Amino acid sequence: MPNTWSKDALDEFLRQAQKTTEARQAAEAVVNGGSWSAPTFGPIYFIAMRAWSHAVLAIVLGLIPGVNLAFGFYAAVYGKRIAWKSRSWRDLDDFLVCQRAWDMWAKVVCVATILALVAATAKLVFFN
């Protein structure tokens, strides 16, 4: 069977394949990226993502000193991956919008917590 691809058609096909590969790699990087919201909100985040077993683990392990920190690191590394696999998403954009909102609020909570700790420390040091 002779090759029926013209050079331009083959170039266009390869260009589209490269775009698809790059988009897939970008999507995998986002899904496999770290999460601010999983360790910050713990069980609330996992319940919202319908990751029931991880929510129970977050509650139980959150009560054990030392282990709760280890689970927090686990949640930070794998939180988005768990969310991607455990909940039905319309598409990648739906997932990204949801995760950006969760991460934004997690960062707000982290900054507010740090500011509160600094204020409490300053009050103890300077006004005691």
C-alpha positions as CSV (number, residue, x, y, z in Angstrom):
1,M,0.0,0.0,0.0
2,P,1.6,3.3,-1.1
3,N,2.0,6.2,1.4
4,T,-0.9,8.6,0.8
5,W,0.2,11.3,3.3
6,S,1.4,14.5,1.8
7,K,4.3,16.2,3.6
8,D,2.0,19.1,4.8
9,A,-0.6,16.6,6.1
10,L,2.0,14.6,7.9
11,D,3.5,17.7,9.4
12,E,0.1,18.9,10.6
13,F,-0.7,15.5,12.1
14,L,2.7,15.4,14.0
15,R,2.1,19.0,15.2
16,Q,-1.4,18.0,16.5
17,A,0.0,14.9,18.1
18,Q,2.7,17.0,19.9
19,K,0.1,19.4,21.2
20,T,-2.0,16.5,22.5
21,T,1.1,15.0,24.2
22,E,2.1,18.4,25.7
23,A,-1.5,18.9,27.0
24,R,-1.6,15.5,28.5
25,Q,1.8,16.1,30.2
26,A,0.6,19.4,31.5
27,A,-2.6,17.8,32.9
28,E,-0.6,15.1,34.6
29,A,1.7,17.7,36.1
30,V,-1.3,19.5,37.6
31,V,-3.0,16.3,38.9
32,N,0.2,15.0,40.3
33,G,1.2,18.4,41.8
34,G,1.1,19.3,45.5
35,S,-2.0,20.4,47.4
36,W,-2.3,23.2,49.9
37,S,-5.9,22.3,50.7
38,A,-5.6,18.6,51.6
39,P,-3.3,19.2,54.6
40,T,-4.9,22.5,55.6
41,F,-8.5,21.3,55.7
42,G,-7.9,17.6,56.1
43,P,-11.1,15.6,56.5
44,I,-13.3,18.5,55.1
45,Y,-11.3,18.5,51.9
46,F,-11.4,14.7,51.5
47,I,-15.2,14.6,52.2
48,A,-15.8,17.3,49.6
49,M,-13.7,15.3,47.1
50,R,-15.7,12.2,48.0
51,A,-12.5,10.4,49.2
52,W,-14.3,8.7,52.1
53,S,-11.5,6.4,53.2
54,H,-9.0,9.3,53.2
55,A,-11.4,11.4,55.2
56,V,-11.7,8.7,57.9
57,L,-7.9,8.3,57.9
58,A,-7.5,12.1,58.3
59,I,-9.8,12.0,61.3
60,V,-8.3,9.0,63.0
61,L,-4.6,9.8,62.2
62,G,-5.2,13.5,63.1
63,L,-5.6,12.4,66.7
64,I,-2.2,10.8,67.0
65,P,0.7,13.2,67.6
66,G,3.5,12.8,65.1
67,V,1.4,10.6,62.8
68,N,-0.8,13.6,62.0
69,L,2.2,15.4,60.6
70,A,3.2,12.5,58.5
71,F,-0.4,12.2,57.1
72,G,-0.3,16.0,56.5
73,F,2.8,15.6,54.3
74,Y,1.1,12.6,52.5
75,A,-2.0,14.7,51.9
76,A,0.1,17.6,50.6
77,V,1.9,15.4,48.1
78,Y,-1.0,13.2,47.0
79,G,-4.1,15.3,47.7
80,K,-4.9,16.4,44.2
81,R,-4.3,12.9,42.8
82,I,-6.7,11.5,45.4
83,A,-9.3,14.2,44.4
84,W,-8.9,13.4,40.7
85,K,-9.4,9.7,41.2
86,S,-12.2,9.8,43.8
87,R,-14.6,12.3,42.3
88,S,-16.3,12.6,38.9
89,W,-15.2,15.6,37.0
90,R,-16.7,17.0,33.8
91,D,-13.2,17.8,32.5
92,L,-9.8,19.0,33.5
93,D,-11.0,22.6,33.6
94,D,-13.7,21.7,36.1
95,F,-11.0,20.0,38.3
96,L,-8.6,23.0,38.0
97,V,-11.3,25.5,38.9
98,C,-12.2,23.5,42.0
99,Q,-8.6,23.0,43.1
100,R,-7.7,26.6,42.6
101,A,-10.5,27.7,44.8
102,W,-9.6,25.2,47.5
103,D,-5.9,26.1,47.3
104,M,-6.6,29.9,47.5
105,W,-8.7,29.4,50.7
106,A,-6.0,27.1,52.1
107,K,-3.4,29.8,51.5
108,V,-5.6,32.4,53.1
109,V,-6.1,30.2,56.2
110,C,-2.3,29.5,56.4
111,V,-1.4,33.2,56.2
112,A,-4.1,34.1,58.8
113,T,-2.8,31.4,61.1
114,I,0.8,32.6,60.8
115,L,-0.3,36.2,61.4
116,A,-2.3,35.2,64.5
117,L,0.7,33.2,65.8
118,V,3.0,36.2,65.3
119,A,0.6,38.5,67.0
120,A,0.2,36.2,69.9
121,T,3.9,35.8,70.3
122,A,4.5,39.6,70.1
123,K,1.8,40.1,72.7
124,L,3.5,37.6,75.0
125,V,7.0,39.0,74.4
126,F,6.3,42.7,74.5
127,F,3.1,43.2,76.6
128,N,3.5,40.6,79.3
